[in-house]
């Protein structure tokens, strides 16, 4: 009877222990699968904290989403991939990540043991605390490369690194694996990520800057997207005004978003104030784009108008009628019929310009004197461009005028 009571008590005790979840030694139960929700925050974390063997910097690539995001840096190679990268994907669940990883694993495993350029490809299975990972690498004579992929929870990553003058080792791969794992479990706001800025190029030594317009930041002969992108990089960093004087598109003594905005207007053909270097090597301005009836000084004004593509808009010359009648018809068709003569050689007469509805005056100091400029300043409807046509002035010549007028009239495709 006593034995029976002991057995009953013992059974009851065991039941109580099991009911309370009290267990003896052995492995802890596996935790729930890790689940991430934002790939961009994982990539942001890696770009913010990682600096090591595989790169001093990793930059969060533009276009990141919650589903996929990439860190990268240029590797300076002309090979197929010119960037080293780590791409993170947040998938539906761990099963989806494992499934995609299995495909990658088969592909990577097939490379291990092969010989490329006399060097055997090695495999790696370093994974830190992640669910699984695999990679293969090859240490060549002057460079090395690593393909490395893995997953943790519902996060899958793939990476590629090309290194010059370095040999990949298991120890460095293990450090990389740990950094990736830490980024996955410690996501960071995207605002903390490093972003890549293209280095500002040096002005080309073999290009003569003929385009005198502020906004022509790289000082070549075109106002284009390259100038806009350079101004954006300068605005985001620092400005060397001696090296890039034309980057200050609005001539306010600094390079910022306002300069970016005004160059965008230029490229879109939208009205804006355009500054340029005039024949006195001072800063002058016009209201862009130039348009309307044109007045010139010599037949050289007609040549310029033909090149730019505004010949039909030339309606006035500050010359005599005899001068205009003597122009060759095969060179200047319709000139004697369509162009009004001022009646005398010399300075432009602003009153006659107004009477003939002239909007733009081009020429040189023979007709555009200080006296004329003082008088015409009272007439806001007339724009006078101070760039040389018939002679060199202070180192500026016809080539400066052709490309500059082309931009001012928004017809640089002709010049």
Secondary structure, DSSP 8 states (H G I E B T S, - for coil): -HHHHHHHHHHHHHHHHHHTT---SS------------HHHHHHHHHHH--BTTBS--EE-TT--SSEEEEEEE----SS--EEEEEEEE-SSHHHHHHHHHHHHHHHHTTTT-EETTEE-EEE---TTSSEEEEEEEE-SSEEEEEEEEEETTEEEEEEEEEES----HHHHHHHHHHHHHHHHS---GGGS-----------TT------BTT-TT-SS--SHHHHHHHHHHHHS---TTT-GGG-TT-SSS-SHHHHHHHHHHHHT--EEEEEE-TTSSEEEEEES--SEEEESSHHHHHHHHHHT-GGGEEEESS-HHHHHTS-TTTSTTHHHH-EE-SSSSS--HHHHHHTTEEEE---TTTS-HHHHHHHTT-TT-EE----SSS-BTTB-HHHHHHHHHHHTT-GGG-
